[in-house]
Amino acid sequence: KQQETTPRQRSFLGGLTELRWFLSSSLLLFQDFAIPLDILEEMFLHLPHTQVVCVCQLVCRQWKEVADSESLWRERCRREGYRLRDASKTPSDWRLFYILSKKRRNLIKNPRGDNEMKFWEIIANGGDRWSAEGLMFPHPNEKIQKNFVTSYQRCLKSQLIDLAEEGYSPSLMDTFQPDIRVSDWYAPRCDCGSEYEIRVELLDGKSNPMKTFAPRQIYFEQWSDQKWHQITHVFQNYGPGARYIRFTHGGKDTQFWAGWYGIRVTDSCVEICPEGDS
């Protein structure tokens, strides 16, 4: 039985069909002389980057030279606004920098509770269970208006990220091992003690942990400052084989109060970062 194609694959194949017409027309038009490199580069700048990488560089030596050139990818970055935070530095590979910048996004779904518990796997649901609700006190990011709240027994939730499904192929992950940045926001109530925990694992194709970020639990005593804290970690040089990321976090209150007096979490984030921007 022939395996069905995914929407991503169908979109890519449709693009290849359109590109065949472009390539055949271009080759017929310019078969008797070489296209100036600057004109060829401008043509490539108007094509989807996936077609430049996967198709154009296979046409002939001249096309490959332009498709691989630093100037092409540097100009794509300039036109689309991708730049290093530190303007004094330069990417060692402009094509990789462009591709990772283009793909960059939060791989955690429903990170703030806007869709209740959707996309989260509940690992522990103690006390009065997890709750998603509006903020009790403001977050530094004014766009964030909701959070998840734990109860009086341990509450944990998790997401498993399939890197290939998110567009990060095994060859890309194995060859370049781009930085993986993890962050999470957590906050206590001032009137009740609470604790927070997080565990993030890079997994291989058999779901075996390759690297793990699991700091000690963080405790807040009653009458602690009621403010948001951010925790971050960057996975680097983790070796070939990374296929999944498992993100798990949660906590509880420490005074066994009925209701939702435990740790609050929001805006969880996992990103694959371009060089020098993690």
N, C-alpha and C positions, 0 to 999 in steps of 0.2 A: 504493500500500500504506500502510495507516494505521500510523503510528509507535507502537511499544509504549510504555506508560508505565513509569516506573521505580518501585521500591518506595516511594521518598520521595513521588512524585507520587500513587501509589495511596493512601498513608496520608493525604495532605492532602485528596484528593477524598473519602475516606471520612469525614473530619472535617467536610467541607462538607455532606455528606448529613445527618449528625446535627445540624449547626447549622441547616439549613433548618427542621427540626421545631421547634427552639428559637425561631427567629425568627418563624415563622408563629404559634406559640402565644403568644408575647409580644405580637405585633402585634394579634392578636385580643383578647387580654386587656386591652390598654391603648389600644385604638384610640380610645376616647372621651375620654381625658385623658392628659396628659403624665406620664411616669414621673419622680418626683423624681430629680434628678441623683445624689444620694448612693446611692440604691437601684440605679440603673442602673450606677454605677461598681462597686458591690459585685458585681453580676451579671457584669460584664466581668472582674473579678478572678478569677472561677472558670472562665473560658474560656481555652483555649490562646491565647497571645499572637498567633500567626499568624492566628487567626480574628478577633481584635479588629482587627488591622491590615488584613486583606484583605477582610473581609466586614462587620463591624459598622459601620464608619464609612461604609459605602455605603447604609445603611438610610434614614437621614433626617438632617436637620441636627442635631437634638438628640443622636443617637447619635454622630455624627461629632465633635461638641463634646467629648463625654466620652472617646471613643477617642483623641482628640488631646491630652487635658488632661495637664498636668504632674503633677497630683495622682495620677492613675491610675498612671502609670509610676513615680512616686516611691514609691507604696505597694507596687507589685509588687516593686520593688527591696528595700524594707524587709522584706517578708514572706519573700522568698527569699534574703535575706542578701547582696545585692550592694551593695557600698559602695566608695567611693574609699579608697585607702590613706591619703591625707591627708584626715582628717576635716574639716579647716578649709575645704576646697574643695567646690564644688558643680558637678555636670555642667551644661553649657550646654543639653543635650538629653537629658532623662531617658529618653525612649523609645529613642533610639539607644544610650544607656548600658546600658539593660536588655537590648536585643537582642544587643549585642556581648558583654555579660557572660554571657548565656545560651548563646551559641554558643562562647564561649572554651574552647579546648582545644589540646593539642599536635597540630599537623597532620602532624608527622613520625611515620610508622609504624615500630614496632620500633626505638625510638631507643637502646636499651641493649644490643641483641644477645640479648635473651631468646628470640628466635625465629631464632637464627643469622643468616643474611644475607637473610632474607625481606623483601620490599618494597624492597630496595636494588638499584640498577643498578650493577654493577661497571664502573668506567671504566678502572682500572688495577689489575692484580693481580700485581705483581712479587714477586721473591724466592720465599718459601714461601707467598705469597698471604695474603689477609685471614684472620683467625681471630676467632671470638667465644668468649670464655672468661670464667671467674670473675675477680673483681678480684684483682690481685696485692697491692694495698694499699688501705685503706679510702677511700671517698668521703665527703665531708661530709654527703651525704644517705644515711642508713643504709638506705633502701629500695633503693638502687642496688647490685646485686650482680654485674652483668656489664658487660663492655666489649668493644669491638672493638680488635684489635691488628694493627699493620702489620708488614711484614717488611723485608728488606734492600734491596729496590728499591721504587720508588714504588707506593703503594697508594692508590687513590681510589675513592670510592663516592658515589652521587648519588640523590636522590629528586626527582621532579617533582610539585608540588602543583597540582591543578586547583581553583582557588578556587570556581568555580560548583558543581562536584561536592561540595565541602565545605560548601555552603550560603551562600556569599558571592556574591550575584548581581552581575552587571555594574553594575546601577544603584546598588547599595549602595557598591561599590568606587569607582565614578566620582564619585558625588555627595559622599560623606563622606570618602573616602580615609583610612580608619582606620589608626592606627599598626600597623606590622608589626614585631614584636619577634623577633629571632633570637638564639639562644644555643647554646653548645657547650662541653663540658668535654673537656680534653685533659691528658695527663700523660706524662712520660718515665720510663724506668727510670733508676735511679741509676748502673748499671754500663755503660751504653751511650749514646752520643750519638744524638740523633734530631731530626727536624724535623716541623713541623705546618703544614698549610695549609687554608684555608677560602675558599670562594667562594659567595656567595648572590646570585641575580639575580631581579629582578622582570621578568617577561616580558609582552609584549602578546599579543593574540590570534593573531599570526603567529609567536610565539615569539622576537620580537626583544627584546633587553634594553632596559629602560627605566631601571633603576637597578641598580647593582652594588656589593656590599660584597666587596672582595677585598684584605684587608690583606697586608702582606709576610709571607713565610714566617717562622715562629718557630723558632729553633734552640736546642737544648739540648746543651751539651757533656757529655762523659762525667763522671760523678761530680756531676752536678747534683742538687739536692734532688728527692727522689722524692715529689712532691705534685701534687694536682689544681689546674688553672687553669681559669677560665671566661672566655670571650670573648663579648661581647654587642654587638648593633647594633640600632638602631631606624630603620626606613624611615618617613619622614614627608614629607608634601606632595609625593608622587611623581607627581601628575597623573593624569588619567583614562586608562583603558585597561589597567590591570593585570589580567591573567587567570590567570597562573601564577606559581609561585615555584619556582626550581630551587636546591636545596641540595646543595653538593658539598664534601666534606672528605676529609682523609687525611694521608699523610706516609710516613715510612720511618725506618729507623735509618741512621746516618751512618758506620758502621764495617764494613758488609758482613758481618755475622755471620749465619750460617744460623739459621733459626728465627724467633722473634717477639720481637725486641728493640727494635722501632720504637715510634713514638708510639702511645699508647692514647687512644681517644675513647669518649665515652658521653653519654647523656642529651641528645642533640641536640634542639633545640626551635624550632618556628616557631609563633607565636601572632598572631592578629588581636586587638588590644587595645582595650578601651573607653577613652574619653577620660580622660587623666590617670592611666592605670594601666599604662603601658608601661615 
